[in-house]
Structure formats: C-alpha cells, structure tokens
Amino acid sequence: MLPAAEAAFTRVVAAAEIKERVAELGAAISDDYRDSEPILVAVLVGALPFLADLARQLTIATKIDFLSISRFGEGGRIRIILDVADNLLGKDVVVVEDIVDTGLSLTVLRRMLLDRGANSVATVALLDKTKRRLVDVPLEYRGFEVGDEYLIGYGLDFEGNFRNLPALWAVLDADFASRDPAGSARYLYQHR
Ligand code: IMP
C-alpha cells in the first residue's frame, strides 16, 4: 500500500518519546525558575504544540505570550509579524522554539528581548539541528538533537501542512510531499 508515501517519510521521534522528554524539560525548568515567575514566549506557529504540552508540565507560576517573526534576506534579519503583549522589563523570559537550525532567528530574537529590558532570556527548543548551526547561540534546554533532514510534525510544517501530526517525521522525498499532499496525509495520518 502507498509505496511512494512509505518511501517518502520516516518516523524520527514517536509521540510517546516526545511526551516523556517534554515532561523532563518541564521538570528542569520548574526547578530552575522556582524563585521566579517566568514568561514563556512561544514563537508561532511551529512552537504551538510544544508550548501547550510544556506549559502543562510546569509547576510554577508562569505567564504565556507569543510572537511571530519572518526571516528575510541574508544574515538572519527578521521582521516581527506579531509582537508580545506583555511588558518584558525586568522579566525572566523563556523563549519556546520548535527547532533551532542555523541559529540566526534565535540570535536576533534574544537580542531583541534583552533590548526590551528582560532580566534574563533563556531558550527551550524541542529540537536542535546542531550540524547546521551558522552562529553560536545559547540554548539552555533542548529536547532532542537531530540530524539535518527536513522534519515535519509536532508543530513543524512542510508547505504549511502536517503541523498537527503527533510524532516527528523526516521528509525523504520532498518532491512526493509537494506533488501529492493528499496522498502524503493519507499515509502519515494512518501511521500516527
Ligand atoms: P534558524 O533561524 O535557521 O535557526 O531557523 C529556525 C526555524 O526554521 C524554525 O523555527 C523553523 O520554523 C524552521 N525550520 C528549521 N528546520 C526545519 C525543519 O526541519 N522543518 C520545519 N521547519 C524547520
């Protein structure tokens, strides 16, 4: 059945494994911030499932805010599409990211949050593509180190699709995924 789809995707991290790791990250953050009331700033849209699960593992007072950015040009220039609602002055900010790849977005984001007077900025990313890093950026908490394959699921998209897959998959055949999103979906959602 669906041989092309089967060859186009491979599961990288199962949903149960993600759940376990998110609980560990939540425990570590709760411990480190037990004397503080951090603001989680989630980077839309990819960090949404991670934020929802991580926030519910925290056992400390926590605020939640969002921002959305788009990268343009070379060198990691970013445009803010949706800004945080909270005043960050004197606050301990924990940036919630889906994945750190080149590190360019996070570098600019960290600088921007510190410029707004945050007392501290740390980052929790579910995934870390260390091999693709172009700039050295602090990453205080990470779920999994991954290779340089293109990943989908648990917030990550391919051409806007598949963010709602509960597991993480690598796209082995991008042409197939692009040509046949419906066939891809049939396979992926059957093998959740
Ligand atoms: P960076 O500035 O290169 O670190 O970009 C990080 C952003 O690139 C992430 O927040 C994702 O939106 C996107 N990204 C990087 N790798 C992947 C991937 O494998 N799948 C989906 N999106 C990715």
Boltz pocket constraint, residues with backbone or C-beta under 6 A from the ligand:
constraints:
  - pocket:
      binder: B
      contacts: [[A, 46], [A, 97], [A, 98], [A, 99], [A, 100], [A, 101], [A, 102], [A, 103], [A, 104], [A, 105], [A, 106], [A, 149], [A, 150], [A, 151], [A, 152], [A, 156], [A, 157]]
      max_distance: 6.0
